[in-house]
Amino acid sequence: MNYVWKILELYATDGVITSAKYHCAVSEEDNTVETEGYWDFPESGTVPFDQVTEEMVMGWIEEASIKDGKSVIKSRLEKQVS
């Protein structure tokens, strides 16, 4: 399966990212399923806002969404694409 993540918007307070709007799509053969959502970051980040990359934020969301060893975002998409 091929996953494509995009960060659509970032929200910050006092230069610290507090949440992000994301888009994630998964493709398998001719089927594609997509989702958008918001992710709140409960802890303040340590990376200055102007040094944050899209890849970093995608990684934070993916890591924070892991339950029982698997991303809940990816799991839901996989169920729909199968």
C-alpha positions in Angstrom: 0.0 0.0 0.0 1.2 3.5 -0.8 0.5 6.3 1.7 0.6 9.9 0.8 0.5 12.5 3.6 0.1 16.2 3.3 -0.1 18.9 5.9 -2.8 21.4 4.9 -2.5 23.9 7.7 -0.5 24.5 10.9 -1.8 26.3 14.0 0.5 27.8 16.5 0.4 29.8 19.7 3.4 31.9 20.7 5.5 30.3 18.0 4.7 26.7 19.1 2.7 24.4 16.9 -0.5 23.3 18.7 -2.4 21.5 15.9 -2.3 20.6 12.3 -4.9 19.8 9.6 -3.7 16.8 7.6 -4.7 14.8 4.5 -3.8 11.1 4.1 -4.5 8.9 1.1 -3.7 5.2 0.6 -3.7 3.4 -2.7 -3.9 -0.3 -3.5 -4.1 -1.3 -7.1 -6.9 0.8 -8.6 -8.5 1.8 -5.3 -7.7 5.0 -3.4 -9.2 6.1 0.0 -8.5 9.5 1.5 -9.2 11.3 4.7 -8.6 14.7 6.3 -8.5 15.6 9.9 -7.1 17.8 12.7 -4.5 16.6 15.1 -3.9 18.4 18.4 -0.4 18.3 20.0 -0.9 18.1 23.7 2.8 19.0 24.5 4.7 22.0 23.4 7.2 21.4 20.7 10.9 22.3 20.9 11.6 22.9 17.2 11.2 26.6 16.3 8.2 27.2 14.0 10.4 28.5 11.2 12.5 25.3 11.2 9.6 22.8 11.2 9.1 20.8 8.0 6.1 19.1 6.6 7.8 15.7 7.0 8.4 16.4 10.7 4.7 17.2 11.3 3.6 14.2 9.4 5.9 12.0 11.5 4.6 13.5 14.7 1.0 12.8 13.7 1.8 9.3 12.6 3.7 8.5 15.8 1.1 10.0 18.1 -1.7 8.0 16.3 -0.1 4.7 17.1 -2.3 2.3 19.2 -1.4 -1.3 19.7 1.6 -0.9 17.4 -0.2 0.6 14.4 -1.4 4.0 13.3 -5.2 4.3 13.8 -5.3 6.6 10.8 -3.6 4.1 8.5 -5.7 1.2 10.0 -9.0 2.9 9.1 -7.8 3.7 5.6 -6.6 0.1 5.0 -10.0 -1.3 6.1 -11.8 1.0 3.6 -9.4 0.3 0.6 -9.6 -3.5 0.9 
